Amino acid sequence: MFHTLFILCVYLITIIMCNVLNPISKHCNLSPSIHTVIQLQHQRFVHNNHADVCIISTNNSTLDQTHPTVKALFISNYPTKLVAEKLVAPDSTIKQKLASIVLLDASGWEQFPVQQFTHQFSVNPSHLIDARFIVLVTRSCFSDDRRNIIQFLNDQGILNYAIIPMPSSATEPVHNISVYTENRFSNETIFVQLDDLDNLHRVYPNKLTNFHGYTVFMETSLDNFPYIISYTKGYYFGVIPVMFRNFGMQFLNLSFFYIDPNFKSNQPEVQFGLITQQDDFQQQIVFREMTGMCLLCPENTHRYFSAHLMIPFSVEFSILLGTMIICCTLLRLLFPGLFRFDPLCFILFGAYRTACNHNLYTQLLLFLFAILSFFLAKAYNSQILSLISFRKIHTRSNTIDEFIQSDYMVLAHQNQRSQFIEDILGSKLLSPEDEQRLSAKFGVNIHYHYCSLQSCCDANELSSVFQDEAHPIYTVKEKLVSDIFRFQFVANSPFATVWKRYFGWINDAGFWNHRLQYYLNLMRVSLKAPTPPLSEVLFTFEYLMNVWQLLAVGWMISFAVFTVEYFSVWKIFTNSRFK
């Protein structure tokens, strides 16, 4: 009797030590395999490097009865959230922490409960899109309803999953049970024995390195310069198509199809540049550069430099010139014998040829006056020529404050008016009555006379197109109203995670900004026809109009003075003749 009891105690101790020290036994429950899956090295780009677990179950779950240690394994070692079938809507004011490991408990179901899990995922989302899923199903469900399980996971955008057909009890051997996963892009199927702990990592390959020609449908307005522009039917250029081709197609083996929102033929996965937002598009990638509303203004090409013709010098030099005039007048009055003619004539008109009748000292002084006259004339001529030859003699407004100080007025349509716009622009806004009156007067050419509110994409495109036209327009660099551009992805898009990572790399490396500036500069250069050197006419009649007017006025004044002088001399001569 004592011998039998001793053997029984040794047997029980052996079983206990086997469960404690050797969890890889083929007769133990699911805990060793699940524990191995949790301990697998996370992918390099998973958001959470630590394991936050979420256990999602239904009312029919038999996990606690058949494998009671599984949940205890999670709860005792990791932060765990339990989600039951009877849901309570989470508090929207509290930011929910998303899990990186999800145990999807479908035990107790002969067919996979798609509706229950779909409802749970929509009401209480509790996991990351790239979380690691462990799906527990019955053997009959795995063999008969596997396609529905995989279809449900694909519809939810879940890629990292392992489907485990559960043993009926903790004592059932697991050496004949296989863990299953599938790559939706390559259609590759992977089976690993449940007790092969060294190879369980094979059920979680990185499926986002090669999409195998997966097509991403992007809905866009096709008119967001320089991001995306429809050049011809079926061909698009801009920053986004180039980046998609260079990185999406070459590195990820993706293909892209652009959808016009007015003619939807397929369900879009990505949206860009659309005003209306849909609830289904919950994932987003925000651009680092800002957009919004900008001021598009015509450039003032009128050359009013008559003031420069009459007052060509600075205030300091004008004071010096006035001092010299006073000195010349005093020299003429104080020394009439030395200066038989007005010295001011020598300075302004260079009449040095009359100085031969003067003495040496006077000639030296007059020679200095002639040199001064030479430099004054050259400085005057060079400034006038520079004003004529420079194409842009009016500065453009770069900030809103500079625009407010200018004499431009803003044309704003009724749908563009808001209290915010009126507070910024104030008296610079044309009234609706003036807008109607000026629109009737100028028609479409009203934009050549008044500034307008445009989206920054349209403003950049229009200012590039009309850069070298007869009526050039430009965009004020500072935005009037700031906004953001973003990619919006459907909630279950597998492409969103990988593109967010690549988008960050592209911006950090400077490729995005380089391509952005390239298209802005390319538009300006391509619109300007190349001209050979020295073939462009600078001095046209339009540019010299003020000079011609000045000459005409000067000739009229000279003719009037000559006429008065002629009649005065003729009258003096007549009077002396009769005397």
Secondary structure, DSSP 8 states (H G I E B T S, - for coil): -HHHHHHHHHHHHHHHHHHHH-TT-TTS-SHHHHHHHHHS---TT-S-SS--EEEE--TT--HHHH-THHHHHHHHHS-EEEE-SS-----TTS----EEEEEEE-TT-SS--HHHHHHHHHHS--EEEEEEEEEEE-HHHHHHSHHHHHHHHHHTT--SEEEEE--SSTTS--TT-EEEEEETTTTEEEEEETT-GGGGGGGS--TTS--TTEEEEEEE-SEETTTEEEEETTEEESHHHHHIIIIIITTT-EEEEEE-TTS--S--SEEES-SS--TT--EEEEEEEEEEEEEEEE-------HHHHHS-S-HHHHHHHHHHHHHHHHHHHH-TTT-SS-HHHHHHH--GGGGGGS-HHHHHHHHHHHHHHHHHHHHHHHHHHHHHH-S--S----SHHHHHHSS--EE--GGG--HHHHHHHGGGB--HHHHHHHHHHHGGGGGGTSEEEEEHHHHHHHHHHTSSSSS-EEE-SS-SEEEEEEEEE-TT-THHHHHHHHHHHHHHHTHHHHHHHHHHHHHHHHHS----TT-S----TTTTHHHHHHHHHHHHHHHHHHHHHHHHHHHHHHHHHH-
